[in-house]
Every structure is written in C-alpha cells, then in structure tokens.
Amino acid sequence: MASLTLKGISKTFGKAFSLSEVDLHVEDGEFCVLLGPSGCGKSTLLNIIAGLLPQDRGSVALDGRSVDSFAPRDRNVAMVFQNYALYPHMTVAKNLGFGLRMHKVPRETIRKRVMETALLLGIDHILDRKPRDLSGGERQRVAMGRALIRRPRLFLLDEPLSNLDARLRANVRLELKELHRRLKATILYVTHDQVEAMTLGEKVVVMRDGEVRQAGSPETIYSFPKDTFVATFIGSPEMNLYRGVIVHREGEYTFQGRRFSIDIGPRGAGLAQGEEAEVGLRPEDVDIDTVGKGGLQARVEMVTHVGSEKYVHARIGDESLTFRVPKDATLRPGKSVDLTVDPARLHIFLNGVRAD
C-alpha cells in the first residue's frame, strides 16, 4: 500500500471553482473518508487522484513520489464506482479476473488470485453466476473484489453503498471495516452520508464548495468542530445553533439569545462584552433540571420516539431546541420543562469559527 499526499489541488470548470487549494495527507494503511454535500468536489478530487481528470494546479504524490505525469493505469490505484461497473455478460469469476487478463497475467495465477479474493470476500459460492443473478450486496462485493485482486497501492471508493437499502448498507459497512482491518489497505472513500463517514473513517475530511473545512478523527470532528458548517453538518439530529451576544454582569458570563440566556461560565472571560457570537448545543448535552438550578425553561412541542431514546422538540424564547431524553421520560406537548447545560459542553463560534 502507499501514503497519499495532495498539495494545493485546484480545478475549475469554466468560471466555477470545483476545488480550491486542497491539501490532504493519508497515511499508509489509513481509512480516510471525504464527506460533504453533493457538488462539494469530492468525486472530482477522487478522479484527479486516479488520473482520470487533470488538475489545474497542485500535485498528487504516492509514497512521496509525484504521479502527476502518470497515466491512470500506471498509478496502480483501483477505483470502485457507485454503479459497480460490472460486465453483465461475464460470470463473477471472469469479472474478478478481467483486469489481470488485460495485463496478460498467467492463467494459473489468475485462477489462484480469483479464488483467494473470492474466499476473502465470501463470494466463492457465486463465482459461476452473472451480475443479473446477484443481490445488491453481492454485486458490491464483486466490485470490491475486482479492485482488490489487482493488489493496488490505493483504493478509491466513490459512494459504493448508495444503491443498497438501509439495512444492507449497515451490514456492508461492517464488512468493509473488517476487510480494511485485515488488509491494512489505504482507502479514500467518498460519501455524503455522515453515518457512513463516522462509522468507517479513521480520518474524516469535511468538504464544502471545493475546500477542506476540517480533517481529523471522527471524535475530533464531532466534539470540536472548527466552524458552524461542520458543527451542523455532523450530528443527527443536528446541533442546535443560536445567534446572540456575550454579556458580562457582576463576574458572570452569559450568552443572550432571542428571549433566553445561557450561562457560558469562565470561557466568557475571553470574549468581549456585547460581542456577537453563535452558541451550539448538541441534543445529548441538554439535561432535565431535577435540582432547581434555574437554567433554561423550554416549552415542549413534539416528542419523537426512536426506540432506545426520545428526542424532544421544544422552544426556548423565540428559538427551537431539540434535546435527547431516556425512553421512559414523560414529557408531553404543551408542557414546560426546566433544563440545564454544562458550560463546558457548549460550542462557541465567532464569525462562524470556533472560539476555543
């Protein structure tokens, strides 16, 4: 396998920027996920790495060596597409071995590697079938196998699970995670699904409008988002985010929103009186006040049951608030509830950027 280094990758289509000065490093053997909304440049970046699309500026390096002048076939990377791109008239075995045949690998070597790959992916029992006779999950495994059999330096996966139903996607995600653990392969995986990104990625790279907004472990991305876009894009339900001002009063620091205020604790000492700010609250970081601390008061509007827990949709002042409660909590629409928030669990942003 190989490490991947991108420096200053830029690409325009007409007058529109698709990618702008993208820098990224993926360690040898790392599972890295590119996450972002449609049109943010994820797939364009993948195509540039594969050599299918030239960049306008910047460089692509594998193991520290530039591959900018290499043709796609000479980069020794394997790509798995959303539609799997299997040959419908070929059996699974022939689909798996097709790339090796094109490289004139000896027939006995092909047979051996087809069987090894099929056993690894659990598809050895369907080698004589054609794609039309396979389930969505089986087709996905064959597509992965066709990439894997080449033993590439880098795997590029472009939303490979998007055609599967929700239950099958969950199962295949686990299989991909286990496959990566066994192969120790370098994988760059594109998705717009944050659950996929947070489940699979050792490193998650959040993109928007052709730029990298934040890169880090799933835990870091979730707990310490660098800006308000990352904060609200990651998390389901999304982070509650409010605009207001910082208020200093008799040694206490609060955030004043629209007809409500939140204690922000000593963190407010570094913020100016009257400074405009945004404060974020994750649904799980809001607690019901059982000891009368005199925090927030919310009016319940709706309760959503999701099995092991409930999400309460309420209003504080003129703003909406979503928070999580245990499944046995009894909160009803129209009722008021007192809430508390630990200031240390707040997310504070100035001009859209994290303040600490």
LUMRO-279021 format. One line per field, with one value per residue (C-alpha): residue in three letters; x negated, y, z; residue number from 1. Coordinates in steps of 0.02 Angstrom, whole numbers, plus 50000, padded with zeros to 5 digits. Layout:
LUMRO-279021
resn (ALA, ...) .
x (X, ...) .
y (Y, ...) .
z (Z, ...) .
resi (NUM, ...) .
//
This chain:
LUMRO-279021
resn (MET, ALA, SER, LEU, THR, LEU, LYS, GLY, ILE, SER, LYS, THR, PHE, GLY, LYS, ALA, PHE, SER, LEU, SER, GLU, VAL, ASP, LEU, HIS, VAL, GLU, ASP, GLY, GLU, PHE, CYS, VAL, LEU, LEU, GLY, PRO, SER, GLY, CYS, GLY, LYS, SER, THR, LEU, LEU, ASN, ILE, ILE, ALA, GLY, LEU, LEU, PRO, GLN, ASP, ARG, GLY, SER, VAL, ALA, LEU, ASP, GLY, ARG, SER, VAL, ASP, SER, PHE, ALA, PRO, ARG, ASP, ARG, ASN, VAL, ALA, MET, VAL, PHE, GLN, ASN, TYR, ALA, LEU, TYR, PRO, HIS, MET, THR, VAL, ALA, LYS, ASN, LEU, GLY, PHE, GLY, LEU, ARG, MET, HIS, LYS, VAL, PRO, ARG, GLU, THR, ILE, ARG, LYS, ARG, VAL, MET, GLU, THR, ALA, LEU, LEU, LEU, GLY, ILE, ASP, HIS, ILE, LEU, ASP, ARG, LYS, PRO, ARG, ASP, LEU, SER, GLY, GLY, GLU, ARG, GLN, ARG, VAL, ALA, MET, GLY, ARG, ALA, LEU, ILE, ARG, ARG, PRO, ARG, LEU, PHE, LEU, LEU, ASP, GLU, PRO, LEU, SER, ASN, LEU, ASP, ALA, ARG, LEU, ARG, ALA, ASN, VAL, ARG, LEU, GLU, LEU, LYS, GLU, LEU, HIS, ARG, ARG, LEU, LYS, ALA, THR, ILE, LEU, TYR, VAL, THR, HIS, ASP, GLN, VAL, GLU, ALA, MET, THR, LEU, GLY, GLU, LYS, VAL, VAL, VAL, MET, ARG, ASP, GLY, GLU, VAL, ARG, GLN, ALA, GLY, SER, PRO, GLU, THR, ILE, TYR, SER, PHE, PRO, LYS, ASP, THR, PHE, VAL, ALA, THR, PHE, ILE, GLY, SER, PRO, GLU, MET, ASN, LEU, TYR, ARG, GLY, VAL, ILE, VAL, HIS, ARG, GLU, GLY, GLU, TYR, THR, PHE, GLN, GLY, ARG, ARG, PHE, SER, ILE, ASP, ILE, GLY, PRO, ARG, GLY, ALA, GLY, LEU, ALA, GLN, GLY, GLU, GLU, ALA, GLU, VAL, GLY, LEU, ARG, PRO, GLU, ASP, VAL, ASP, ILE, ASP, THR, VAL, GLY, LYS, GLY, GLY, LEU, GLN, ALA, ARG, VAL, GLU, MET, VAL, THR, HIS, VAL, GLY, SER, GLU, LYS, TYR, VAL, HIS, ALA, ARG, ILE, GLY, ASP, GLU, SER, LEU, THR, PHE, ARG, VAL, PRO, LYS, ASP, ALA, THR, LEU, ARG, PRO, GLY, LYS, SER, VAL, ASP, LEU, THR, VAL, ASP, PRO, ALA, ARG, LEU, HIS, ILE, PHE, LEU, ASN, GLY, VAL, ARG, ALA, ASP) .
x (50000, 49949, 49972, 50060, 50013, 50109, 50039, 50134, 50253, 50364, 50487, 50607, 50745, 50775, 50778, 50833, 50711, 50736, 50581, 50480, 50306, 50345, 50209, 50225, 50115, 50175, 50058, 50009, 50147, 50268, 50456, 50494, 50670, 50711, 50877, 50983, 51143, 51171, 51067, 50930, 50792, 50771, 50787, 50686, 50544, 50555, 50547, 50393, 50305, 50347, 50279, 50449, 50455, 50308, 50293, 50261, 50137, 50059, 49982, 50029, 49898, 49897, 49765, 49691, 49667, 49766, 49882, 49947, 49867, 49926, 50071, 50214, 50156, 49980, 50033, 50082, 50239, 50407, 50575, 50746, 50893, 51070, 51143, 51013, 50972, 50980, 50983, 51159, 51110, 50967, 50976, 50915, 50752, 50722, 50767, 50641, 50503, 50534, 50403, 50270, 50309, 50287, 50114, 50076, 50053, 50032, 50195, 50149, 50101, 50269, 50364, 50271, 50297, 50481, 50509, 50408, 50507, 50674, 50638, 50584, 50747, 50861, 50915, 50832, 51003, 51063, 50913, 51016, 51159, 51182, 51218, 51405, 51419, 51337, 51408, 51352, 51234, 51157, 51129, 51043, 50926, 50885, 50843, 50731, 50653, 50613, 50518, 50438, 50373, 50256, 50169, 50164, 50068, 50226, 50414, 50531, 50715, 50846, 51007, 51005, 51150, 51275, 51375, 51405, 51554, 51528, 51514, 51394, 51289, 51267, 51209, 51090, 51014, 50964, 50892, 50790, 50724, 50671, 50596, 50490, 50431, 50374, 50295, 50222, 50262, 50250, 50428, 50501, 50690, 50815, 50988, 51119, 51183, 51114, 51158, 51051, 50910, 50911, 50928, 50793, 50665, 50508, 50491, 50639, 50614, 50764, 50779, 50887, 50880, 50717, 50625, 50573, 50662, 50591, 50494, 50472, 50534, 50724, 50715, 50624, 50738, 50892, 50831, 50727, 50799, 50693, 50838, 51027, 51041, 50950, 51045, 51216, 51169, 51106, 51232, 51409, 51514, 51402, 51328, 51441, 51359, 51409, 51354, 51337, 51215, 51096, 51149, 51034, 51126, 51051, 50917, 51036, 51036, 51190, 51245, 51401, 51508, 51684, 51780, 51668, 51494, 51366, 51228, 51062, 50953, 50771, 50749, 50840, 50694, 50600, 50745, 50788, 50943, 51076, 50978, 51086, 51070, 51155, 51179, 51207, 51288, 51286, 51453, 51367, 51286, 51450, 51513, 51677, 51657, 51701, 51620, 51685, 51528, 51632, 51565, 51665, 51853, 51923, 52098, 52120, 52195, 52168, 52086, 52006, 51982, 51830, 51831, 51697, 51723, 51832, 51799, 51896, 51931, 51963, 51946, 51834, 51877, 51904, 51793, 51819, 51723, 51701, 51637, 51622, 51704, 51716, 51857, 51951, 51953, 52131, 52136, 52293, 52327, 52384, 52294, 52146, 51983, 51830, 51663, 51480, 51325, 51147, 51050, 50902, 51009, 51057, 50985, 50947, 50914, 50858, 50889, 50929, 50762, 50737, 50683, 50581) .
y (50000, 50182, 50350, 50488, 50672, 50811, 50987, 51138, 51041, 51162, 51133, 51246, 51209, 51366, 51508, 51400, 51328, 51143, 51127, 51265, 51235, 51064, 50994, 50819, 50680, 50500, 50382, 50213, 50092, 50229, 50230, 50410, 50472, 50626, 50690, 50833, 50883, 50850, 50963, 50999, 50922, 50750, 50646, 50772, 50753, 50564, 50571, 50683, 50561, 50417, 50515, 50519, 50709, 50831, 50962, 51144, 51168, 51065, 50892, 50713, 50601, 50418, 50374, 50546, 50523, 50632, 50537, 50691, 50634, 50453, 50383, 50307, 50128, 50170, 50244, 50071, 50133, 50044, 50131, 50065, 50162, 50190, 50082, 49942, 49940, 49750, 49666, 49590, 49452, 49387, 49272, 49333, 49238, 49320, 49492, 49468, 49412, 49534, 49663, 49528, 49456, 49629, 49635, 49462, 49380, 49190, 49093, 48988, 49144, 49223, 49069, 49065, 49250, 49244, 49105, 49193, 49354, 49263, 49172, 49335, 49420, 49269, 49258, 49093, 49010, 49130, 49126, 49047, 49172, 49329, 49502, 49492, 49343, 49434, 49538, 49717, 49666, 49528, 49647, 49768, 49630, 49581, 49763, 49770, 49605, 49665, 49810, 49704, 49568, 49692, 49724, 49912, 50040, 50140, 50106, 50246, 50213, 50332, 50311, 50121, 50086, 50216, 50090, 49974, 49981, 50047, 49878, 49806, 49964, 49944, 49764, 49803, 49948, 49825, 49708, 49850, 49896, 49716, 49700, 49855, 49787, 49626, 49703, 49861, 49944, 50130, 50183, 50350, 50339, 50468, 50489, 50620, 50508, 50562, 50395, 50306, 50430, 50419, 50229, 50190, 50330, 50335, 50509, 50611, 50757, 50875, 50972, 51115, 51216, 51136, 51169, 51062, 51134, 51012, 50848, 50737, 50584, 50559, 50601, 50765, 50817, 50786, 50856, 51003, 51065, 51206, 51306, 51316, 51218, 51067, 51086, 51074, 50953, 50822, 50751, 50685, 50773, 50919, 51038, 51175, 51339, 51513, 51692, 51819, 51924, 51897, 51981, 52018, 52053, 52052, 51925, 51809, 51775, 51733, 51715, 51818, 51745, 51791, 51799, 51672, 51667, 51529, 51530, 51507, 51503, 51562, 51538, 51704, 51797, 51789, 51864, 52048, 52124, 52139, 52035, 51945, 51757, 51592, 51456, 51274, 51136, 50952, 50867, 50748, 50892, 50961, 50888, 50900, 51006, 50898, 51004, 51179, 51260, 51391, 51361, 51361, 51343, 51259, 51226, 51053, 51050, 50870, 50708, 50587, 50405, 50317, 50156, 50166, 50354, 50502, 50670, 50817, 50964, 51119, 51309, 51418, 51602, 51628, 51482, 51296, 51167, 50980, 50877, 50694, 50606, 50424, 50319, 50316, 50507, 50577, 50743, 50797, 50931, 51096, 51068, 51169, 51090, 51161, 51118, 51135, 51144, 51120, 51272, 51158, 51066, 51222, 51261, 51446, 51522, 51697, 51746, 51565, 51498, 51403, 51520, 51393) .
z (50000, 49994, 50078, 49981, 49984, 49896, 49889, 49825, 49712, 49615, 49474, 49383, 49259, 49159, 49285, 49431, 49558, 49589, 49700, 49782, 49855, 49930, 50044, 50115, 50182, 50203, 50296, 50228, 50281, 50336, 50300, 50253, 50211, 50107, 50173, 50109, 50019, 49835, 49724, 49852, 49744, 49824, 49666, 49564, 49688, 49675, 49485, 49493, 49609, 49491, 49342, 49255, 49265, 49262, 49397, 49352, 49493, 49631, 49644, 49685, 49766, 49818, 49947, 49920, 49732, 49611, 49495, 49402, 49238, 49256, 49154, 49257, 49227, 49285, 49452, 49518, 49604, 49600, 49592, 49644, 49572, 49633, 49493, 49517, 49328, 49313, 49143, 49129, 49007, 49117, 49267, 49436, 49411, 49243, 49311, 49451, 49335, 49192, 49242, 49265, 49093, 49016, 49097, 49024, 49194, 49177, 49181, 49333, 49432, 49387, 49443, 49608, 49644, 49595, 49722, 49857, 49831, 49825, 49988, 50071, 50022, 50049, 49868, 49821, 49805, 49668, 49550, 49410, 49420, 49315, 49388, 49348, 49467, 49614, 49755, 49781, 49920, 49815, 49669, 49787, 49847, 49668, 49628, 49781, 49732, 49557, 49633, 49770, 49654, 49570, 49737, 49707, 49809, 49843, 49843, 49786, 49829, 49758, 49858, 49831, 49950, 49891, 49786, 49935, 50052, 50229, 50316, 50189, 50193, 50380, 50359, 50216, 50314, 50449, 50317, 50241, 50412, 50445, 50270, 50299, 50466, 50384, 50229, 50310, 50143, 50107, 50066, 50012, 50023, 49959, 50037, 50081, 50222, 50390, 50472, 50343, 50369, 50559, 50557, 50430, 50438, 50542, 50468, 50409, 50289, 50283, 50120, 50060, 49899, 49844, 50007, 50154, 50306, 50434, 50440, 50591, 50683, 50694, 50879, 50848, 50706, 50813, 50979, 50916, 50750, 50679, 50609, 50606, 50443, 50514, 50678, 50596, 50456, 50578, 50701, 50690, 50746, 50702, 50829, 50897, 50845, 50905, 50865, 51004, 51106, 51252, 51414, 51564, 51727, 51902, 51861, 51770, 51584, 51483, 51304, 51268, 51131, 51073, 51238, 51326, 51402, 51434, 51564, 51472, 51628, 51636, 51449, 51430, 51510, 51346, 51248, 51240, 51317, 51182, 51057, 50929, 50939, 50899, 51029, 50986, 51090, 51045, 51085, 51206, 51302, 51368, 51532, 51626, 51783, 51932, 52069, 52029, 51962, 51872, 51697, 51535, 51526, 51371, 51307, 51230, 51055, 50998, 51056, 50933, 50985, 50912, 51013, 51146, 51174, 51133, 51052, 51118, 51003, 51105, 51108, 51215, 51195, 51009, 50955, 50928, 51030, 51007, 51152, 51197, 51344, 51402, 51327, 51493, 51513, 51520, 51429, 51339, 51208, 51283, 51449, 51513, 51570, 51658, 51577, 51619, 51510, 51571, 51505, 51465, 51338, 51240, 51069, 51045, 50873, 50823, 50641, 50605, 50675, 50837, 50978, 51080) .
resi (1, 2, 3, 4, 5, 6, 7, 8, 9, 10, 11, 12, 13, 14, 15, 16, 17, 18, 19, 20, 21, 22, 23, 24, 25, 26, 27, 28, 29, 30, 31, 32, 33, 34, 35, 36, 37, 38, 39, 40, 41, 42, 43, 44, 45, 46, 47, 48, 49, 50, 51, 52, 53, 54, 55, 56, 57, 58, 59, 60, 61, 62, 63, 64, 65, 66, 67, 68, 69, 70, 71, 72, 73, 74, 75, 76, 77, 78, 79, 80, 81, 82, 83, 84, 85, 86, 87, 88, 89, 90, 91, 92, 93, 94, 95, 96, 97, 98, 99, 100, 101, 102, 103, 104, 105, 106, 107, 108, 109, 110, 111, 112, 113, 114, 115, 116, 117, 118, 119, 120, 121, 122, 123, 124, 125, 126, 127, 128, 129, 130, 131, 132, 133, 134, 135, 136, 137, 138, 139, 140, 141, 142, 143, 144, 145, 146, 147, 148, 149, 150, 151, 152, 153, 154, 155, 156, 157, 158, 159, 160, 161, 162, 163, 164, 165, 166, 167, 168, 169, 170, 171, 172, 173, 174, 175, 176, 177, 178, 179, 180, 181, 182, 183, 184, 185, 186, 187, 188, 189, 190, 191, 192, 193, 194, 195, 196, 197, 198, 199, 200, 201, 202, 203, 204, 205, 206, 207, 208, 209, 210, 211, 212, 213, 214, 215, 216, 217, 218, 219, 220, 221, 222, 223, 224, 225, 226, 227, 228, 229, 230, 231, 232, 233, 234, 235, 236, 237, 238, 239, 240, 241, 242, 243, 244, 245, 246, 247, 248, 249, 250, 251, 252, 253, 254, 255, 256, 257, 258, 259, 260, 261, 262, 263, 264, 265, 266, 267, 268, 269, 270, 271, 272, 273, 274, 275, 276, 277, 278, 279, 280, 281, 282, 283, 284, 285, 286, 287, 288, 289, 290, 291, 292, 293, 294, 295, 296, 297, 298, 299, 300, 301, 302, 303, 304, 305, 306, 307, 308, 309, 310, 311, 312, 313, 314, 315, 316, 317, 318, 319, 320, 321, 322, 323, 324, 325, 326, 327, 328, 329, 330, 331, 332, 333, 334, 335, 336, 337, 338, 339, 340, 341, 342, 343, 344, 345, 346, 347, 348, 349, 350, 351, 352, 353, 354, 355, 356) .
//
